[in-house]
């Protein structure tokens, strides 16, 4: 990973991936749903028109001799008389002789063709009236937009038609109304289905009506041949209400789909959070904790909650094992380092028979102060090591000066004041523990700047060195010297309190005073 780039959180990546899948899935689902619903809409239109046309065709052919009627209308254009009593008599004569109401269409065609012109005219009016009344009756009880029957057998561009109309409830004499056969001019290009039928294609055809030929048209016309295919039954629907209902249902389905996919995303995220994100966060937290505190026991305690039964759990177990192994190795290394440092401290203390154990006590007091000041466990261990070797520079000081029982001369004191520099030069070579040299060089510096070897003051002095300075002075006052016995506890406390802000930093000095106050029996002195 390049420097300066912050890694993306796994949870953010998973949320982004889930949202993208949600958007893509929803878009695909909506397109498929819309396409499927439109196909369903078109299929439903075809099926309903086909079903209605077949039903109407069967009713017409059982009632009317379609072929003969349109052949007759084609030769006898436009009559508008009512069926008279004379027509009824003529029709009764034909029926009594031939029983026309029970005859099939082919038989009727032969019978009607053999009649004289007077009887044919009466029969034509009867057949046309029956056709008209049947269409009007069916149209009246339906939701059709248009319903009519047209003759396509003529060679010209006009044809006879019978157009149904809505019946008024007060039309009591509807079946005796005038009957009208008309010629309707039409354009071949507007009715390609009819042209196919005229050309001999007997299959049912559908098309969008010429009056509504837009892309989103809602009016459809179905054509179905009747009789011997010289006439066609035409039926049109206004599908706007149906399409509106369908679109509403599709919208509801899309919303349900969106809701279902959103719920799925939430469930997936909850599931991923449980089996992936939370366990990985626990592993990350355990590793960060170990890097900070170097405590494999805490790592084990944290990782105990990872129970995913997948690769993450194995990762957790491997991390636990790795930290335990590293902890063991580091502990061994620290033990070796500590033993070496303690050996050096013993070597230092052995130079002065009157201060034997001084380095160990300063290390102990420094760690106690660090703990009281709320420092981390690692910082407490670091300051202990610094305390052990804070006087290592005394190795370079002659024993005659260190063990002198009388007062040191100024020249001898100047030599003693060089031991922080000697110690710093020795310990600065240890690059893996640079803090050791800090304690050695600066533990004799004072807050007021009157210390040595550099005369630093205040915050210029490293904080760790300020703590060691308090611990070193406390041990000096509470230990036996060649020139005096250890001081009483109240005197030691008074000296430390008196020198806060001049010799000692306030925070570690106050912490030392609290430790003294708790040591009722003066157990800390040598």
Kinemage of the C-alpha trace (Angstrom):
@kinemage 1
@onewidth
@group {chain A} dominant
@subgroup {mainchain}
@vectorlist {calphas} color= white
{ca unk a 1} P 0.000 0.000 0.000
{ca unk a 2} L 1.397 3.440 -0.933
{ca unk a 3} L 2.292 5.810 1.864
{ca unk a 4} L -0.399 8.356 2.648
{ca unk a 5} L -3.280 6.198 1.447
{ca unk a 6} L -5.726 5.120 4.085
{ca unk a 7} L -7.012 1.561 3.684
{ca unk a 8} L -10.731 1.133 3.032
{ca unk a 9} L -12.723 -0.487 5.772
{ca unk a 10} L -14.026 -3.955 4.950
{ca unk a 11} L -17.512 -2.981 6.103
{ca unk a 12} L -17.523 -0.030 3.657
{ca unk a 13} L -16.338 -2.270 0.829
{ca unk a 14} L -19.004 -4.873 1.600
{ca unk a 15} L -21.729 -2.218 1.836
{ca unk a 16} L -20.600 -0.722 -1.483
{ca unk a 17} L -20.548 -4.144 -3.138
{ca unk a 18} L -23.988 -5.018 -1.718
{ca unk a 19} L -25.488 -1.693 -2.821
{ca unk a 20} L -24.067 -2.117 -6.335
{ca unk a 21} L -25.468 -5.638 -6.532
{ca unk a 22} L -28.771 -4.303 -5.215
{ca unk a 23} L -28.927 -1.570 -7.873
{ca unk a 24} L -27.916 -3.906 -10.712
{ca unk a 25} L -30.255 -6.653 -9.518
{ca unk a 26} L -33.146 -4.232 -9.132
{ca unk a 27} L -32.562 -2.741 -12.572
{ca unk a 28} L -32.404 -6.179 -14.205
{ca unk a 29} L -35.441 -7.362 -12.251
{ca unk a 30} L -37.438 -4.249 -13.167
{ca unk a 31} L -36.538 -4.590 -16.870
{ca unk a 32} L -37.441 -8.288 -16.895
{ca unk a 33} L -40.643 -7.590 -15.009
{ca unk a 34} L -41.631 -4.766 -17.337
{ca unk a 35} L -40.770 -6.786 -20.446
{ca unk a 36} L -42.623 -9.800 -19.105
{ca unk a 37} L -45.648 -7.723 -18.159
{ca unk a 38} L -45.771 -6.120 -21.605
{ca unk a 39} L -45.570 -9.537 -23.233
{ca unk a 40} L -48.309 -10.674 -20.902
{ca unk a 41} L -50.336 -7.596 -21.810
{ca unk a 42} L -49.999 -8.248 -25.548
{ca unk a 43} L -50.702 -11.952 -25.141
{ca unk a 44} L -53.746 -11.209 -23.010
{ca unk a 45} L -54.999 -8.818 -25.692
{ca unk a 46} L -54.584 -11.432 -28.414
{ca unk a 47} L -56.164 -14.183 -26.351
{ca unk a 48} L -59.192 -12.119 -25.320
{ca unk a 49} L -59.888 -10.802 -28.826
{ca unk a 50} L -59.430 -14.286 -30.265
{ca unk a 51} L -61.762 -15.832 -27.710
{ca unk a 52} L -64.456 -13.191 -28.201
{ca unk a 53} L -64.248 -13.352 -31.969
{ca unk a 54} L -64.631 -17.122 -32.007
{ca unk a 55} L -67.620 -16.915 -29.724
{ca unk a 56} L -69.255 -14.213 -31.874
{ca unk a 57} L -68.498 -16.113 -35.062
{ca unk a 58} L -70.179 -19.241 -33.746
{ca unk a 59} L -73.284 -17.262 -32.753
{ca unk a 60} L -73.514 -15.507 -36.130
{ca unk a 61} L -73.002 -18.645 -38.218
{ca unk a 62} L -75.679 -20.507 -36.256
{ca unk a 63} L -78.142 -17.700 -36.887
{ca unk a 64} L -77.297 -16.152 -40.268
{ca unk a 65} L -76.360 -17.534 -43.679
{ca unk a 66} L -73.442 -15.151 -44.007
{ca unk a 67} L -72.240 -16.151 -47.477
{ca unk a 68} L -75.655 -15.753 -49.107
{ca unk a 69} L -76.440 -12.508 -47.261
{ca unk a 70} L -73.285 -10.726 -48.399
{ca unk a 71} L -73.553 -12.113 -51.942
{ca unk a 72} L -77.068 -10.702 -52.054
{ca unk a 73} L -76.074 -7.335 -50.495
{ca unk a 74} L -73.252 -7.010 -52.967
{ca unk a 75} L -75.806 -7.109 -55.855
{ca unk a 76} L -78.650 -5.248 -54.158
{ca unk a 77} L -77.184 -2.057 -52.751
{ca unk a 78} L -78.752 -0.105 -49.899
{ca unk a 79} L -82.270 -0.887 -48.737
{ca unk a 80} L -83.837 0.730 -45.722
{ca unk a 81} L -87.389 -0.580 -45.507
{ca unk a 82} L -88.850 -2.056 -42.384
{ca unk a 83} L -89.841 -5.705 -42.319
{ca unk a 84} L -93.479 -5.500 -43.248
{ca unk a 85} L -96.366 -7.890 -42.694
{ca unk a 86} L -95.999 -8.925 -46.322
{ca unk a 87} L -92.328 -9.799 -45.588
{ca unk a 88} L -93.450 -11.882 -42.606
{ca unk a 89} L -95.860 -13.798 -44.848
{ca unk a 90} L -93.197 -14.428 -47.463
{ca unk a 91} L -90.698 -15.579 -44.796
{ca unk a 92} L -93.358 -17.882 -43.279
{ca unk a 93} L -93.991 -19.417 -46.703
{ca unk a 94} L -90.254 -20.184 -47.151
{ca unk a 95} L -89.945 -21.587 -43.653
{ca unk a 96} L -93.044 -23.757 -43.910
{ca unk a 97} L -91.708 -25.266 -47.111
{ca unk a 98} L -88.011 -25.604 -46.252
{ca unk a 99} L -87.803 -25.251 -42.415
{ca unk a 100} L -84.997 -22.677 -42.790
{ca unk a 101} L -84.462 -22.170 -39.033
{ca unk a 102} L -83.192 -25.716 -38.615
{ca unk a 103} L -81.142 -25.884 -41.801
{ca unk a 104} L -77.352 -25.609 -41.874
{ca unk a 105} L -75.658 -22.660 -43.698
{ca unk a 106} L -74.860 -24.635 -46.838
{ca unk a 107} L -78.436 -25.886 -47.129
{ca unk a 108} L -79.750 -22.382 -46.534
{ca unk a 109} L -77.505 -21.015 -49.272
{ca unk a 110} L -79.056 -23.442 -51.779
{ca unk a 111} L -82.584 -22.725 -50.591
{ca unk a 112} L -82.185 -18.928 -50.669
{ca unk a 113} L -80.501 -19.011 -54.076
{ca unk a 114} L -83.483 -20.942 -55.536
{ca unk a 115} L -86.082 -18.373 -54.402
{ca unk a 116} L -87.602 -15.672 -56.540
{ca unk a 117} L -86.557 -12.061 -56.089
{ca unk a 118} L -89.539 -11.156 -53.908
{ca unk a 119} L -88.861 -13.960 -51.405
{ca unk a 120} L -85.074 -13.284 -51.517
{ca unk a 121} L -85.619 -9.601 -50.594
{ca unk a 122} L -87.714 -10.609 -47.571
{ca unk a 123} L -85.172 -13.243 -46.487
{ca unk a 124} L -82.281 -10.738 -46.929
{ca unk a 125} L -84.036 -8.224 -44.665
{ca unk a 126} L -84.609 -10.998 -42.084
{ca unk a 127} L -80.973 -12.202 -42.204
{ca unk a 128} L -79.626 -8.674 -42.036
{ca unk a 129} L -81.943 -7.866 -39.145
{ca unk a 130} L -80.843 -10.977 -37.227
{ca unk a 131} L -77.174 -10.154 -37.813
{ca unk a 132} L -77.668 -6.543 -36.781
{ca unk a 133} L -79.663 -7.395 -33.658
{ca unk a 134} L -77.177 -10.072 -32.568
{ca unk a 135} L -74.212 -7.721 -32.952
{ca unk a 136} L -76.046 -4.888 -31.166
{ca unk a 137} L -77.086 -7.212 -28.332
{ca unk a 138} L -73.517 -8.488 -27.815
{ca unk a 139} L -72.083 -4.988 -28.146
{ca unk a 140} L -74.573 -3.675 -25.583
{ca unk a 141} L -73.473 -6.170 -22.919
{ca unk a 142} L -69.716 -5.853 -23.522
{ca unk a 143} L -66.816 -3.414 -23.213
{ca unk a 144} L -66.048 -3.469 -26.933
{ca unk a 145} L -64.955 -0.238 -28.584
{ca unk a 146} L -66.355 -1.253 -31.989
{ca unk a 147} L -68.063 -4.328 -33.409
{ca unk a 148} L -69.013 -4.745 -37.046
{ca unk a 149} L -69.215 -7.249 -39.876
{ca unk a 150} L -67.873 -6.358 -43.326
{ca unk a 151} L -67.892 -7.884 -46.778
{ca unk a 152} L -64.433 -8.368 -48.250
{ca unk a 153} L -65.518 -10.358 -51.285
{ca unk a 154} L -66.030 -7.391 -53.609
{ca unk a 155} L -63.194 -6.547 -55.960
{ca unk a 156} L -63.439 -2.811 -55.502
{ca unk a 157} L -62.353 -0.787 -52.492
{ca unk a 158} L -65.745 -0.577 -50.880
{ca unk a 159} L -67.724 -3.137 -48.975
{ca unk a 160} L -71.047 -3.629 -47.287
{ca unk a 161} L -70.962 -3.591 -43.516
{ca unk a 162} L -73.196 -4.053 -40.533
{ca unk a 163} L -72.156 -1.795 -37.633
{ca unk a 164} L -73.319 -2.567 -34.089
{ca unk a 165} L -74.453 0.243 -31.802
{ca unk a 166} L -75.311 0.642 -28.160
{ca unk a 167} L -78.993 0.079 -27.523
{ca unk a 168} L -81.104 2.505 -25.545
{ca unk a 169} L -83.181 0.935 -22.758
{ca unk a 170} L -86.380 2.452 -24.173
{ca unk a 171} L -85.937 0.995 -27.633
{ca unk a 172} L -88.791 -1.491 -27.339
{ca unk a 173} L -89.134 -1.814 -31.122
{ca unk a 174} L -85.426 -2.333 -31.733
{ca unk a 175} L -85.977 -5.544 -33.667
{ca unk a 176} L -88.383 -3.753 -36.062
{ca unk a 177} L -86.113 -0.761 -36.714
{ca unk a 178} L -85.150 0.129 -40.281
{ca unk a 179} L -82.243 -1.936 -41.544
{ca unk a 180} L -79.442 -0.247 -43.446
{ca unk a 181} L -76.723 -1.822 -45.588
{ca unk a 182} L -74.060 0.668 -46.604
{ca unk a 183} L -70.929 0.751 -48.692
{ca unk a 184} L -67.843 1.818 -46.720
{ca unk a 185} L -64.808 3.106 -48.591
{ca unk a 186} L -61.528 1.980 -47.080
{ca unk a 187} L -57.791 2.188 -47.802
{ca unk a 188} L -55.974 -1.077 -48.334
{ca unk a 189} L -52.891 0.246 -46.499
{ca unk a 190} L -54.974 0.907 -43.370
{ca unk a 191} L -56.127 -2.695 -43.136
{ca unk a 192} L -53.288 -5.077 -44.061
{ca unk a 193} L -54.984 -7.922 -42.200
{ca unk a 194} L -58.023 -7.697 -44.484
{ca unk a 195} L -55.785 -7.773 -47.538
{ca unk a 196} L -54.177 -10.968 -46.232
{ca unk a 197} L -57.617 -12.481 -45.795
{ca unk a 198} L -58.693 -11.406 -49.275
{ca unk a 199} L -55.500 -12.954 -50.602
{ca unk a 200} L -56.512 -16.281 -49.163
{ca unk a 201} L -54.781 -16.309 -45.760
{ca unk a 202} L -57.450 -17.724 -43.441
{ca unk a 203} L -55.571 -17.202 -40.199
{ca unk a 204} L -56.822 -14.651 -37.702
{ca unk a 205} L -54.867 -11.398 -37.796
{ca unk a 206} L -54.422 -8.550 -35.360
{ca unk a 207} L -53.341 -4.997 -35.888
{ca unk a 208} L -53.456 -1.591 -34.250
{ca unk a 209} L -56.339 0.406 -35.599
{ca unk a 210} L -55.465 3.095 -38.086
{ca unk a 211} L -57.185 5.653 -35.876
{ca unk a 212} L -54.708 4.818 -33.052
{ca unk a 213} L -51.438 3.831 -34.686
{ca unk a 214} L -49.048 5.435 -32.209
{ca unk a 215} L -46.289 3.477 -30.490
{ca unk a 216} L -48.196 3.381 -27.216
{ca unk a 217} L -51.564 2.743 -28.834
{ca unk a 218} L -54.322 1.276 -26.724
{ca unk a 219} L -56.933 0.488 -29.439
{ca unk a 220} L -56.577 -2.888 -31.165
{ca unk a 221} L -58.757 -4.459 -33.866
{ca unk a 222} L -59.104 -8.203 -34.421
{ca unk a 223} L -60.281 -9.686 -37.711
{ca unk a 224} L -61.788 -13.168 -38.127
{ca unk a 225} L -63.281 -14.605 -41.363
{ca unk a 226} L -66.845 -15.872 -41.161
{ca unk a 227} L -68.796 -18.031 -43.554
{ca unk a 228} L -66.647 -19.051 -46.464
{ca unk a 229} L -64.294 -16.146 -45.787
{ca unk a 230} L -66.096 -13.641 -47.967
{ca unk a 231} L -66.937 -11.665 -44.855
{ca unk a 232} L -64.946 -10.665 -41.797
{ca unk a 233} L -66.028 -10.057 -38.220
{ca unk a 234} L -64.199 -7.054 -36.745
{ca unk a 235} L -63.786 -6.354 -33.056
{ca unk a 236} L -61.832 -3.572 -31.367
{ca unk a 237} L -60.979 -2.907 -27.725
{ca unk a 238} L -59.861 0.177 -25.883
{ca unk a 239} L -57.137 -1.322 -23.712
{ca unk a 240} L -56.269 1.877 -21.815
{ca unk a 241} L -58.059 0.874 -18.562
{ca unk a 242} L -56.553 -2.621 -18.680
{ca unk a 243} L -53.091 -1.257 -19.374
{ca unk a 244} L -53.485 1.259 -16.556
{ca unk a 245} L -54.399 -1.543 -14.159
{ca unk a 246} L -51.510 -3.629 -15.428
{ca unk a 247} L -49.055 -0.761 -15.000
{ca unk a 248} L -50.307 -0.231 -11.443
{ca unk a 249} L -49.779 -3.903 -10.676
{ca unk a 250} L -46.337 -3.830 -12.303
{ca unk a 251} L -45.462 -0.792 -10.190
{ca unk a 252} L -46.599 -2.645 -7.075
{ca unk a 253} L -44.519 -5.657 -8.113
{ca unk a 254} L -41.478 -3.417 -8.698
{ca unk a 255} L -41.933 -1.832 -5.277
{ca unk a 256} L -42.291 -5.277 -3.726
{ca unk a 257} L -39.151 -6.324 -5.585
{ca unk a 258} L -37.313 -3.247 -4.318
{ca unk a 259} L -38.492 -3.916 -0.782
{ca unk a 260} L -37.526 -7.571 -1.008
{ca unk a 261} L -34.074 -6.741 -2.372
{ca unk a 262} L -33.569 -4.030 0.250
{ca unk a 263} L -34.534 -6.485 2.962
{ca unk a 264} L -32.194 -9.014 1.392
{ca unk a 265} L -29.368 -6.449 1.463
{ca unk a 266} L -30.039 -5.712 5.133
{ca unk a 267} L -30.081 -9.418 5.963
{ca unk a 268} L -26.910 -10.012 3.933
{ca unk a 269} L -25.164 -7.126 5.691
{ca unk a 270} L -26.324 -8.389 9.089
{ca unk a 271} L -25.100 -11.867 8.197
{ca unk a 272} L -21.768 -10.551 6.860
{ca unk a 273} L -21.381 -8.373 9.925
{ca unk a 274} L -21.866 -11.415 12.135
{ca unk a 275} L -19.622 -13.873 10.310
{ca unk a 276} L -17.071 -11.534 8.664
{ca unk a 277} L -16.899 -7.903 9.786
{ca unk a 278} L -17.261 -8.311 13.548
{ca unk a 279} L -14.841 -11.281 13.788
{ca unk a 280} L -12.270 -9.458 11.626
{ca unk a 281} L -12.656 -6.324 13.752
{ca unk a 282} L -12.055 -8.468 16.827
{ca unk a 283} L -8.908 -9.945 15.275
{ca unk a 284} L -7.726 -6.441 14.288
{ca unk a 285} L -8.452 -5.086 17.780
{ca unk a 286} L -6.578 -7.996 19.366
{ca unk a 287} L -3.551 -7.394 17.137
{ca unk a 288} L -3.532 -3.651 17.863
{ca unk a 289} L -3.821 -4.396 21.569
{ca unk a 290} L -0.907 -6.807 21.346
{ca unk a 291} L 1.204 -4.310 19.420
{ca unk a 292} L 0.550 -1.739 22.132
{ca unk a 293} L 0.704 -3.864 25.278
{ca unk a 294} L 2.498 -7.024 24.128
{ca unk a 295} L 0.106 -9.127 26.219
{ca unk a 296} L -0.830 -12.438 24.548
{ca unk a 297} L -3.232 -13.276 27.403
{ca unk a 298} L -5.434 -10.320 26.423
{ca unk a 299} L -5.239 -11.387 22.791
{ca unk a 300} L -6.438 -14.858 23.722
{ca unk a 301} L -9.268 -13.386 25.792
{ca unk a 302} L -10.446 -11.165 22.939
{ca unk a 303} L -10.167 -13.846 20.263
{ca unk a 304} L -12.229 -16.277 22.356
{ca unk a 305} L -15.360 -14.493 21.054
{ca unk a 306} L -14.545 -15.345 17.410
{ca unk a 307} L -16.693 -18.395 16.665
{ca unk a 308} L -17.428 -18.196 12.958
{ca unk a 309} L -16.445 -21.772 12.022
{ca unk a 310} L -14.769 -20.596 8.836
{ca unk a 311} L -11.429 -19.244 7.618
{ca unk a 312} L -11.689 -16.240 9.934
{ca unk a 313} L -11.783 -18.513 12.965
{ca unk a 314} L -8.693 -20.295 11.669
{ca unk a 315} L -7.078 -16.887 11.165
{ca unk a 316} L -8.031 -16.017 14.754
{ca unk a 317} L -6.469 -19.239 16.014
{ca unk a 318} L -3.332 -18.601 13.978
{ca unk a 319} L -3.088 -15.026 15.306
{ca unk a 320} L -3.535 -16.331 18.844
{ca unk a 321} L -0.833 -18.929 18.327
{ca unk a 322} L 1.459 -16.406 16.659
{ca unk a 323} L 1.094 -13.824 19.457
{ca unk a 324} L 1.676 -16.508 22.073
{ca unk a 325} L 4.811 -17.634 20.236
{ca unk a 326} L 6.034 -14.063 19.767
{ca unk a 327} L 5.197 -13.313 23.383
{ca unk a 328} L 7.186 -16.331 24.490
{ca unk a 329} L 10.118 -15.345 22.301
{ca unk a 330} L 9.960 -11.713 23.417
{ca unk a 331} L 9.674 -12.796 27.037
{ca unk a 332} L 12.772 -14.951 26.630
{ca unk a 333} L 14.574 -12.114 24.933
{ca unk a 334} L 13.456 -9.665 27.609
{ca unk a 335} L 14.522 -12.069 30.300
{ca unk a 336} L 17.957 -12.341 28.742
{ca unk a 337} L 18.139 -8.569 28.306
{ca unk a 338} L 16.967 -8.013 31.869
{ca unk a 339} L 19.525 -10.453 33.201
{ca unk a 340} L 22.290 -8.699 31.268
{ca unk a 341} L 21.120 -5.298 32.504
{ca unk a 342} L 20.857 -6.533 36.081
{ca unk a 343} L 24.369 -7.946 35.795
{ca unk a 344} L 25.568 -4.556 34.613
{ca unk a 345} L 23.668 -2.854 37.438
{ca unk a 346} L 25.304 -5.167 39.952
{ca unk a 347} L 28.667 -4.357 38.399
{ca unk a 348} L 27.923 -0.650 38.760
{ca unk a 349} L 26.727 -0.948 42.347
{ca unk a 350} L 29.729 -3.108 43.278
{ca unk a 351} L 32.010 -0.139 42.631
{ca unk a 352} L 30.449 1.644 45.634
{ca unk a 353} L 30.174 -0.494 48.767
{ca unk a 354} L 27.913 2.107 50.369
{ca unk a 355} L 25.323 2.228 47.554
{ca unk a 356} L 24.950 -1.483 46.824
{ca unk a 357} L 21.480 -2.089 45.320
{ca unk a 358} L 20.972 1.577 44.397
{ca unk a 359} L 20.304 0.860 40.711
{ca unk a 360} L 17.699 -1.809 41.499
{ca unk a 361} L 15.877 0.445 43.937
{ca unk a 362} L 15.840 3.415 41.549
{ca unk a 363} L 14.451 1.105 38.864
{ca unk a 364} L 11.746 -0.128 41.253
{ca unk a 365} L 10.782 3.376 42.447
{ca unk a 366} L 10.705 4.648 38.830
{ca unk a 367} L 8.295 1.885 37.828
{ca unk a 368} L 6.090 2.629 40.875
{ca unk a 369} L 5.967 6.315 39.866
{ca unk a 370} L 5.162 5.463 36.229
{ca unk a 371} L 2.268 3.275 37.362
{ca unk a 372} L 0.978 5.982 39.721
{ca unk a 373} L 1.132 8.467 36.825
{ca unk a 374} L -1.063 6.204 34.682
{ca unk a 375} L 1.573 5.172 32.179
{ca unk a 376} L 1.176 1.993 30.121
{ca unk a 377} L 2.590 -1.360 31.147
{ca unk a 378} L 5.203 -1.143 28.413
{ca unk a 379} L 6.273 2.335 29.572
{ca unk a 380} L 6.521 1.048 33.121
{ca unk a 381} L 8.876 -1.728 31.956
{ca unk a 382} L 10.895 0.709 29.867
{ca unk a 383} L 11.465 3.094 32.764
{ca unk a 384} L 12.471 0.166 35.002
{ca unk a 385} L 15.202 -0.728 32.495
{ca unk a 386} L 16.279 2.916 32.304
{ca unk a 387} L 16.489 3.036 36.103
{ca unk a 388} L 18.658 -0.072 36.225
{ca unk a 389} L 21.309 1.474 33.980
{ca unk a 390} L 20.969 5.158 34.828
{ca unk a 391} L 24.334 5.125 36.614
{ca unk a 392} L 26.214 2.908 34.146
{ca unk a 393} L 28.506 5.844 33.398
{ca unk a 394} L 30.097 5.386 36.825
{ca unk a 395} L 32.066 2.563 35.235
{ca unk a 396} L 34.303 5.296 33.847
{ca unk a 397} L 34.772 6.989 37.227
{ca unk a 398} L 37.827 5.901 39.333
{ca unk a 399} L 36.998 3.817 42.394
{ca unk a 400} L 39.047 6.161 44.541
{ca unk a 401} L 36.578 8.953 43.848
{ca unk a 402} L 33.444 6.797 44.117
{ca unk a 403} L 34.475 5.213 47.448
{ca unk a 404} L 36.020 8.332 48.995
{ca unk a 405} L 34.681 8.772 52.537
{ca unk a 406} L 35.596 12.407 52.861
{ca unk a 407} L 34.256 15.405 51.035
{ca unk a 408} L 35.048 15.521 47.331
{ca unk a 409} L 37.157 18.314 45.941
{ca unk a 410} L 35.805 20.498 43.156
{ca unk a 411} L 37.986 18.649 40.658
{ca unk a 412} L 36.717 15.283 41.915
{ca unk a 413} L 33.110 16.491 41.796
{ca unk a 414} L 33.644 17.620 38.183
{ca unk a 415} L 34.784 14.078 37.383
{ca unk a 416} L 31.672 12.612 39.073
{ca unk a 417} L 29.445 14.960 37.021
{ca unk a 418} L 30.775 13.340 33.846
{ca unk a 419} L 29.167 9.942 34.555
{ca unk a 420} L 25.871 10.882 32.783
{ca unk a 421} L 27.843 11.608 29.608
{ca unk a 422} L 29.797 8.350 29.920
{ca unk a 423} L 26.572 6.471 30.465
{ca unk a 424} L 24.947 8.133 27.441
{ca unk a 425} L 27.913 7.271 25.221
{ca unk a 426} L 27.778 3.635 26.315
{ca unk a 427} L 23.998 3.151 26.032
{ca unk a 428} L 23.449 5.155 22.815
{ca unk a 429} L 25.134 2.293 20.995
{ca unk a 430} L 22.114 0.108 21.830
{ca unk a 431} L 19.855 1.180 18.926
{ca unk a 432} L 17.037 -1.266 19.790
{ca unk a 433} L 16.526 0.454 23.189
{ca unk a 434} L 17.281 4.160 22.656
{ca unk a 435} L 15.383 5.123 25.828
{ca unk a 436} L 18.158 3.668 27.994
{ca unk a 437} L 20.568 6.446 27.043
{ca unk a 438} L 17.950 9.116 27.887
{ca unk a 439} L 17.712 8.033 31.520
{ca unk a 440} L 21.481 7.833 31.829
{ca unk a 441} L 22.179 11.343 30.447
{ca unk a 442} L 19.379 13.452 31.923
{ca unk a 443} L 18.595 12.022 35.396
{ca unk a 444} L 20.661 14.783 37.070
{ca unk a 445} L 19.026 17.665 35.184
{ca unk a 446} L 16.854 20.064 37.215
{ca unk a 447} L 13.606 21.843 36.376
{ca unk a 448} L 15.213 25.207 37.156
{ca unk a 449} L 18.091 24.519 34.734
{ca unk a 450} L 20.794 24.178 37.392
{ca unk a 451} L 21.414 20.472 36.805
{ca unk a 452} L 24.056 18.735 34.721
{ca unk a 453} L 25.482 17.793 32.256
{ca unk a 454} L 23.459 19.996 29.801
{ca unk a 455} L 21.692 22.472 32.098
{ca unk a 456} L 18.271 21.752 30.584
{ca unk a 457} L 15.179 23.096 32.281
{ca unk a 458} L 11.444 22.452 32.391
{ca unk a 459} L 9.981 20.535 29.447
{ca unk a 460} L 13.394 20.438 27.754
{ca unk a 461} L 14.168 17.505 30.039
{ca unk a 462} L 12.658 14.191 28.792
{ca unk a 463} L 9.691 13.176 30.951
{ca unk a 464} L 11.137 9.745 31.757
{ca unk a 465} L 14.320 11.362 33.031
{ca unk a 466} L 12.277 13.679 35.275
{ca unk a 467} L 10.655 10.617 36.870
{ca unk a 468} L 14.015 8.849 37.366
{ca unk a 469} L 15.416 12.035 38.921
{ca unk a 470} L 12.752 11.882 41.665
{ca unk a 471} L 13.334 8.144 42.234
{ca unk a 472} L 17.136 8.623 42.308
{ca unk a 473} L 16.923 11.453 44.856
{ca unk a 474} L 14.475 9.491 47.019
{ca unk a 475} L 16.846 6.492 47.160
{ca unk a 476} L 19.827 8.747 47.867
{ca unk a 477} L 18.022 10.268 50.856
{ca unk a 478} L 16.678 6.934 52.160
{ca unk a 479} L 19.967 5.000 51.829
{ca unk a 480} L 22.988 4.881 54.113
{ca unk a 481} L 26.035 6.776 52.847
{ca unk a 482} L 29.665 6.771 53.893
{ca unk a 483} L 29.136 10.182 55.394
{ca unk a 484} L 25.658 9.723 56.971
{ca unk a 485} L 22.776 7.386 57.803
{ca unk a 486} L 19.537 7.355 55.829
{ca unk a 487} L 17.255 10.311 56.527
{ca unk a 488} L 13.913 10.031 58.398
{ca unk a 489} L 10.793 9.699 56.249
{ca unk a 490} L 9.347 13.095 57.215
{ca unk a 491} L 12.637 14.790 56.302
{ca unk a 492} L 12.688 13.015 52.941
{ca unk a 493} L 9.079 14.051 52.263
{ca unk a 494} L 9.817 17.638 53.219
{ca unk a 495} L 12.871 17.801 50.957
{ca unk a 496} L 10.955 16.492 47.959
{ca unk a 497} L 8.000 18.837 48.525
{ca unk a 498} L 10.319 21.818 49.083
{ca unk a 499} L 12.137 21.241 45.784
{ca unk a 500} L 9.029 20.876 43.559
{ca unk a 501} L 9.408 23.302 40.668
{ca unk a 502} L 13.122 23.807 41.218
{ca unk a 503} L 14.796 20.405 41.295
{ca unk a 504} L 11.798 18.170 40.617
{ca unk a 505} L 8.960 18.124 38.105
{ca unk a 506} L 5.655 18.540 39.954
{ca unk a 507} L 3.766 15.478 38.620
{ca unk a 508} L 6.292 12.733 39.526
{ca unk a 509} L 7.198 14.556 42.769
{ca unk a 510} L 3.540 14.627 43.871
{ca unk a 511} L 3.231 10.950 42.930
{ca unk a 512} L 6.278 10.232 45.134
{ca unk a 513} L 4.681 12.120 48.019
{ca unk a 514} L 1.540 9.968 47.666
{ca unk a 515} L 3.682 6.813 47.787
{ca unk a 516} L 5.476 8.089 50.900
{ca unk a 517} L 2.160 8.858 52.572
{ca unk a 518} L 0.942 5.315 51.984
{ca unk a 519} L 4.202 3.867 53.333
{ca unk a 520} L 3.242 4.334 56.996
{ca unk a 521} L 5.999 2.074 58.303
{ca unk a 522} L 8.773 3.442 56.070
{ca unk a 523} L 9.251 0.107 54.299
{ca unk a 524} L 10.808 1.616 51.185
{ca unk a 525} L 14.045 2.815 52.707
{ca unk a 526} L 17.163 0.673 52.268
